[in-house]
Amino acid sequence: MNKIQEKRSIRAFMLSNVMAGLEGSIVATALPAMMAELHGIKLMSWVVTIYMLLMAVSSPIWTKLAERFGYKQMFVLGTLLFTIGSLGEGLAINMLMVIVARALIGLGAGVMIQLPFVIYGMMYQADERRRVIGNTVAAYSFSTIAGPIVGGLIVTLLDWRWVFFINIPIGIYMAFIVWKNFDLKTDHTKKSIDFAGSTSLSIAVIAIMLLFQMMGNAVINLPLLLTLLVVSFLFFIGFYFAEKRAVDPIVPLELFKNPSFIAKNIMFFMQYGFFGFYTNYLPTWGQGVMGATALVGVMVLIPSAIMLVIGTRNVNHLIQKVGEKKTIYIGFSIMVLGAIFLFSLPEHASIVMLFVATAILGTAFGIVNITL
């Protein structure tokens, strides 16, 4: 793989994160028109949930499959699943067809989001890796913010089905570019696939995500919530014992003996929780509390995307100057500053204050994410 082929492949991997990011947020703009045509409002939440479930569950499994069958092959397969799912969703005649198509899209998104980062780790040393990952994370974040705007324009000018049809030519193009240009020389593992670990992890994660999903219902079904909690707990226990026996575990338990690894994963969880909070709720706050229009409500996230890019671009310089640990402290301090700023805002503050808040939080996310 020469430099030109490498650059083409990296651009395709970055585009895969853009597509997956768009798909996660653009669907919200198509839902009202979709529900009106297909009459499936009772199943509406599953349009979003099934995508997130399959994406979360499949990500670690795709990585193991790539080790065995090849990174290029699995990336192209995942991209084609995403494309086929998009076609199915655009052609849907009922809500069941929509949900099945969204499941395929979620499976494909699992590889499109996860595998590029694994590939970057194998291709690049620390400084270059941080730069490439920073660009990809920035592209993903910007696409999640742009999704509602792009979706709104498509639904207004064309039809809700085109929100999904636009994925088809892009997905085919992306799969072709990777198949033609990408060639990472690795030794494929011949060890047996950890089916027990994959299955138990999948069921445990699905149960816990459904638990959180149903906690937001207007009427709480306590017996069902307790059942999901017990199922999740039992299968996590099963996952632990499956990984202890596995020849090639999907998640090696030895990793959890490393305090640094555990601490970084906790911090990852916290910062992604914070990112999900402000990207989902601040536009709603802007519209519902501050009286902004829908367009302005979405635009409050643009400073976050811009400052995220600036934060990622300056991480290497900051790490060289003060070290990784202090860089993480700086990033989290800025995040706390943003949280205090939001907490102190009066109920009817100017919408400009939300632009300032998202700029602070975007800077923090850019610094912390790439360093971790």
C-alpha positions as CSV (number, residue, x, y, z in Angstrom):
1,M,0.0,0.0,0.0
2,N,1.6,3.2,-1.2
3,K,1.1,6.7,0.3
4,I,-1.7,7.6,-2.2
5,Q,-3.6,4.4,-1.4
6,E,-3.1,5.0,2.3
7,K,-4.6,8.5,2.1
8,R,-7.6,7.3,0.1
9,S,-8.2,4.5,2.6
10,I,-8.0,6.9,5.6
11,R,-10.4,9.3,3.9
12,A,-12.8,6.4,3.4
13,F,-12.5,5.3,7.0
14,M,-13.2,8.9,8.1
15,L,-16.2,9.0,5.8
16,S,-17.5,5.8,7.4
17,N,-17.6,7.6,10.8
18,V,-19.3,10.5,9.2
19,M,-22.0,8.2,7.8
20,A,-22.5,6.4,11.1
21,G,-22.7,9.7,13.0
22,L,-25.2,11.1,10.5
23,E,-27.3,8.0,10.7
24,G,-27.5,8.3,14.5
25,S,-29.0,11.8,14.5
26,I,-30.5,12.4,11.0
27,V,-33.3,9.8,11.6
28,A,-34.9,12.1,14.2
29,T,-35.9,14.5,11.4
30,A,-37.5,11.7,9.4
31,L,-39.5,10.1,12.2
32,P,-42.6,12.4,12.2
33,A,-43.1,11.9,8.4
34,M,-42.3,8.2,8.7
35,M,-44.8,7.7,11.5
36,A,-47.5,9.6,9.6
37,E,-47.1,7.3,6.6
38,L,-46.4,4.0,8.2
39,H,-48.7,4.4,11.3
40,G,-46.3,2.8,13.7
41,I,-46.0,5.3,16.6
42,K,-46.0,2.6,19.2
43,L,-42.8,1.2,17.7
44,M,-41.1,4.6,17.2
45,S,-38.6,4.3,20.0
46,W,-37.3,1.0,18.5
47,V,-36.2,2.9,15.3
48,V,-33.5,4.6,17.5
49,T,-33.0,1.8,20.1
50,I,-32.3,-1.1,17.7
51,Y,-29.6,0.9,15.9
52,M,-27.8,1.8,19.1
53,L,-28.2,-1.8,20.5
54,L,-26.7,-3.6,17.4
55,M,-24.0,-1.0,17.0
56,A,-22.8,-1.4,20.6
57,V,-23.1,-5.2,20.8
58,S,-21.4,-5.9,17.4
59,S,-18.4,-3.6,17.8
60,P,-16.1,-5.9,19.8
61,I,-17.3,-8.9,17.8
62,W,-16.3,-7.3,14.5
63,T,-12.8,-6.7,15.8
64,K,-12.3,-10.4,16.5
65,L,-13.7,-11.4,13.2
66,A,-11.3,-8.9,11.5
67,E,-8.4,-10.6,13.2
68,R,-9.4,-13.9,11.8
69,F,-10.7,-13.1,8.3
70,G,-9.1,-9.7,7.5
71,Y,-9.7,-6.1,8.3
72,K,-10.5,-5.1,4.7
73,Q,-12.9,-7.9,4.2
74,M,-14.8,-7.2,7.4
75,F,-14.9,-3.5,6.8
76,V,-16.3,-3.9,3.4
77,L,-18.9,-6.5,4.6
78,G,-20.0,-4.1,7.4
79,T,-20.3,-1.2,4.9
80,L,-22.4,-3.3,2.6
81,L,-24.7,-4.4,5.4
82,F,-25.1,-0.7,6.3
83,T,-25.9,0.1,2.6
84,I,-28.4,-2.8,2.3
85,G,-30.1,-1.7,5.5
86,S,-30.4,1.9,4.2
87,L,-32.0,0.6,1.0
88,G,-34.4,-1.5,3.0
89,E,-35.4,1.4,5.3
90,G,-35.9,3.7,2.3
91,L,-38.2,1.1,0.7
92,A,-40.0,0.1,3.9
93,I,-43.8,-0.4,3.7
94,N,-44.4,-1.0,7.4
95,M,-42.6,-0.5,10.8
96,L,-41.4,-4.1,11.1
97,M,-39.5,-3.6,7.8
98,V,-38.0,-0.4,9.2
99,I,-36.8,-2.0,12.4
100,V,-35.2,-5.0,10.6
101,A,-33.5,-2.5,8.2
102,R,-32.3,-0.4,11.2
103,A,-30.9,-3.6,12.8
104,L,-28.8,-4.2,9.6
105,I,-27.7,-0.6,9.7
106,G,-26.7,-0.9,13.3
107,L,-24.6,-4.0,12.6
108,G,-22.8,-2.2,9.8
109,A,-22.3,0.9,11.9
110,G,-20.5,-1.3,14.5
111,V,-17.7,-2.1,12.1
112,M,-17.7,1.4,10.4
113,I,-17.2,3.2,13.7
114,Q,-14.9,0.7,15.5
115,L,-12.6,-0.9,13.0
116,P,-10.9,2.3,11.7
117,F,-9.6,3.1,15.2
118,V,-8.2,-0.5,15.5
119,I,-6.5,0.0,12.1
120,Y,-5.1,3.4,13.1
121,G,-3.5,1.7,16.2
122,M,-1.8,-0.8,14.0
123,M,-0.7,1.6,11.3
124,Y,0.7,4.6,13.2
125,Q,2.9,5.6,16.1
126,A,1.5,7.7,19.0
127,D,1.8,11.3,17.6
128,E,0.5,10.4,14.1
129,R,-2.2,8.2,15.6
130,R,-3.5,11.0,17.7
131,R,-3.7,13.3,14.7
132,V,-5.6,10.8,12.5
133,I,-7.9,9.7,15.4
134,G,-8.5,13.4,16.2
135,N,-9.6,14.1,12.6
136,T,-11.9,11.1,12.6
137,V,-13.5,11.9,16.0
138,A,-14.0,15.5,14.8
139,A,-15.6,14.3,11.6
140,Y,-17.9,12.0,13.6
141,S,-18.9,14.7,16.1
142,F,-19.5,17.3,13.4
143,S,-21.7,14.8,11.4
144,T,-23.9,14.1,14.5
145,I,-24.5,17.8,14.8
146,A,-25.1,18.3,11.1
147,G,-27.5,15.4,10.9
148,P,-30.7,17.2,12.0
149,I,-29.9,20.1,9.7
150,V,-29.2,17.9,6.7
151,G,-32.2,15.7,7.5
152,G,-34.5,18.6,7.8
153,L,-33.5,19.9,4.4
154,I,-34.0,16.5,2.8
155,V,-37.4,15.9,4.3
156,T,-38.5,19.4,3.4
157,L,-37.2,19.4,-0.2
158,L,-37.6,15.7,-1.1
159,D,-39.1,12.9,1.0
160,W,-38.2,11.1,4.3
161,R,-37.1,8.0,2.3
162,W,-34.2,10.0,0.7
163,V,-32.7,10.4,4.2
164,F,-31.7,6.7,3.8
165,F,-31.3,6.5,0.0
166,I,-28.4,9.0,0.1
167,N,-26.4,6.4,2.1
168,I,-26.5,3.9,-0.9
169,P,-24.1,5.6,-3.4
170,I,-21.8,6.7,-0.6
171,G,-21.6,3.3,1.0
172,I,-20.9,1.6,-2.4
173,Y,-18.2,4.2,-3.2
174,M,-16.6,3.8,0.2
175,A,-16.5,-0.1,0.1
176,F,-15.0,0.1,-3.4
177,I,-12.3,2.6,-2.3
178,V,-11.3,0.4,0.7
179,W,-11.3,-2.8,-1.4
180,K,-9.2,-1.3,-4.1
181,N,-6.7,0.6,-2.0
182,F,-6.4,-0.7,1.5
183,D,-3.9,-3.5,2.2
184,L,-2.7,-3.9,5.8
185,K,-0.3,-6.8,6.2
186,T,-1.2,-8.8,9.3
187,D,-1.2,-12.5,10.3
188,H,-4.7,-13.8,10.6
189,T,-5.3,-15.7,13.8
190,K,-6.4,-19.3,13.5
191,K,-7.7,-19.6,17.0
192,S,-11.3,-20.7,17.6
193,I,-13.9,-17.9,17.8
194,D,-15.1,-17.1,21.3
195,F,-18.8,-17.8,20.6
196,A,-19.7,-18.2,24.3
197,G,-18.1,-14.9,25.2
198,S,-19.7,-13.1,22.3
199,T,-23.2,-14.4,23.0
200,S,-23.1,-13.8,26.7
201,L,-21.7,-10.3,26.3
202,S,-24.3,-9.4,23.6
203,I,-27.3,-10.6,25.8
204,A,-25.9,-8.8,28.9
205,V,-25.4,-5.5,27.0
206,I,-28.8,-5.7,25.2
207,A,-30.5,-6.3,28.6
208,I,-28.8,-3.4,30.3
209,M,-29.5,-1.0,27.4
210,L,-33.1,-2.1,27.3
211,L,-33.3,-1.5,31.1
212,F,-32.1,2.1,30.7
213,Q,-34.4,2.6,27.7
214,M,-37.5,1.5,29.6
215,M,-36.6,3.6,32.7
216,G,-37.6,6.6,30.6
217,N,-41.1,5.3,29.9
218,A,-44.1,7.2,31.3
219,V,-45.3,4.1,33.1
220,I,-42.6,2.0,34.8
221,N,-42.9,-1.7,34.5
222,L,-41.0,-2.7,37.7
223,P,-41.1,-6.5,37.3
224,L,-39.8,-6.2,33.7
225,L,-37.0,-3.8,34.8
226,L,-36.0,-6.2,37.6
227,T,-36.0,-9.2,35.1
228,L,-33.7,-7.3,32.7
229,L,-31.4,-6.4,35.6
230,V,-31.2,-10.0,36.7
231,V,-30.7,-11.2,33.1
232,S,-27.9,-8.7,32.5
233,F,-26.2,-9.6,35.8
234,L,-26.3,-13.4,35.1
235,F,-25.0,-13.1,31.6
236,F,-22.2,-10.8,32.7
237,I,-21.2,-13.5,35.2
238,G,-21.5,-16.0,32.3
239,F,-19.3,-13.7,30.2
240,Y,-16.6,-13.6,32.9
241,F,-16.4,-17.4,33.1
242,A,-16.5,-17.8,29.3
243,E,-13.6,-15.4,29.0
244,K,-11.6,-17.3,31.6
245,R,-11.9,-20.5,29.5
246,A,-11.6,-19.0,26.0
247,V,-8.5,-19.7,23.9
248,D,-8.9,-16.3,22.3
249,P,-11.2,-14.2,24.5
250,I,-13.2,-11.4,22.9
251,V,-12.2,-9.2,25.9
252,P,-9.0,-10.5,27.7
253,L,-9.6,-10.4,31.4
254,E,-5.9,-9.6,32.0
255,L,-6.6,-6.0,30.8
256,F,-8.6,-5.4,34.0
257,K,-5.5,-6.1,36.1
258,N,-4.1,-2.9,34.7
259,P,-5.2,0.1,36.9
260,S,-4.4,2.6,34.1
261,F,-6.6,0.7,31.7
262,I,-9.5,0.7,34.2
263,A,-9.1,4.4,35.0
264,K,-9.0,5.4,31.4
265,N,-12.2,3.4,30.6
266,I,-14.0,5.0,33.5
267,M,-12.9,8.4,32.2
268,F,-14.0,7.5,28.7
269,F,-17.4,6.5,30.0
270,M,-17.7,9.8,31.9
271,Q,-16.7,12.0,29.0
272,Y,-18.9,10.3,26.5
273,G,-21.8,10.6,28.9
274,F,-21.1,14.3,29.1
275,F,-20.8,14.5,25.3
276,G,-24.1,12.7,24.9
277,F,-25.8,14.9,27.5
278,Y,-24.9,18.3,26.0
279,T,-25.3,17.3,22.3
280,N,-28.8,15.8,23.0
281,Y,-30.3,18.2,25.6
282,L,-28.8,21.7,24.9
283,P,-30.7,22.1,21.6
284,T,-33.9,21.2,23.4
285,W,-33.1,23.6,26.2
286,G,-32.5,26.3,23.7
287,Q,-35.9,25.7,22.0
288,G,-38.0,24.8,25.0
289,V,-36.6,27.2,27.7
290,M,-35.0,30.0,25.8
291,G,-37.5,30.2,23.0
292,A,-35.1,29.7,20.1
293,T,-36.2,28.3,16.7
294,A,-35.4,24.7,15.8
295,L,-32.6,25.8,13.5
296,V,-31.0,28.0,16.1
297,G,-31.5,25.2,18.6
298,V,-29.4,22.9,16.5
299,M,-26.8,25.6,15.7
300,V,-25.9,25.9,19.4
301,L,-23.7,22.8,18.8
302,I,-21.7,24.3,16.0
303,P,-19.2,26.0,18.4
304,S,-18.7,22.6,20.0
305,A,-17.7,21.0,16.7
306,I,-15.4,23.8,15.8
307,M,-13.6,23.9,19.2
308,L,-13.5,20.1,19.2
309,V,-11.4,20.2,16.0
310,I,-9.2,22.9,17.5
311,G,-8.7,20.9,20.7
312,T,-7.7,17.7,18.8
313,R,-5.3,19.6,16.6
314,N,-3.4,21.0,19.6
315,V,-3.3,17.8,21.8
316,N,0.1,16.7,20.5
317,H,1.7,20.1,21.3
318,L,0.1,20.1,24.8
319,I,1.2,16.5,25.5
320,Q,4.8,17.3,24.5
321,K,4.8,20.3,26.7
322,V,3.1,19.0,29.9
323,G,2.7,15.3,29.5
324,E,-0.3,13.0,29.0
325,K,-1.5,13.0,32.6
326,K,-1.5,16.8,33.0
327,T,-3.2,17.1,29.6
328,I,-6.0,14.9,30.8
329,Y,-6.3,17.0,34.0
330,I,-6.5,20.1,31.9
331,G,-9.2,18.6,29.6
332,F,-11.3,17.4,32.5
333,S,-10.9,20.8,34.3
334,I,-12.3,22.6,31.3
335,M,-15.2,20.1,31.2
336,V,-16.0,20.8,34.9
337,L,-15.7,24.6,34.1
338,G,-18.3,24.1,31.3
339,A,-20.6,22.2,33.7
340,I,-20.4,24.9,36.3
341,F,-21.1,27.5,33.6
342,L,-24.2,25.6,32.6
343,F,-25.3,25.1,36.2
344,S,-25.0,28.8,36.9
345,L,-27.0,30.0,33.9
346,P,-30.3,31.7,34.8
347,E,-33.4,30.1,33.3
348,H,-33.9,32.8,30.7
349,A,-30.3,33.6,29.8
350,S,-29.4,34.7,26.3
351,I,-29.0,31.9,23.7
352,V,-25.5,33.2,23.2
353,M,-24.6,31.7,26.6
354,L,-25.3,28.2,25.2
355,F,-22.9,28.9,22.3
356,V,-20.3,29.8,24.8
357,A,-21.0,26.6,26.9
358,T,-20.8,24.3,23.9
359,A,-17.5,25.9,22.8
360,I,-16.0,25.2,26.3
361,L,-17.3,21.6,26.3
362,G,-16.2,20.9,22.7
363,T,-12.7,22.0,23.6
364,A,-12.6,19.7,26.6
365,F,-13.9,16.7,24.7
366,G,-11.3,17.2,21.9
367,I,-8.5,17.3,24.5
368,V,-9.6,14.4,26.7
369,N,-10.9,12.0,24.0
370,I,-7.7,12.0,21.9
371,T,-5.3,11.8,24.8
372,L,-7.2,8.8,26.4
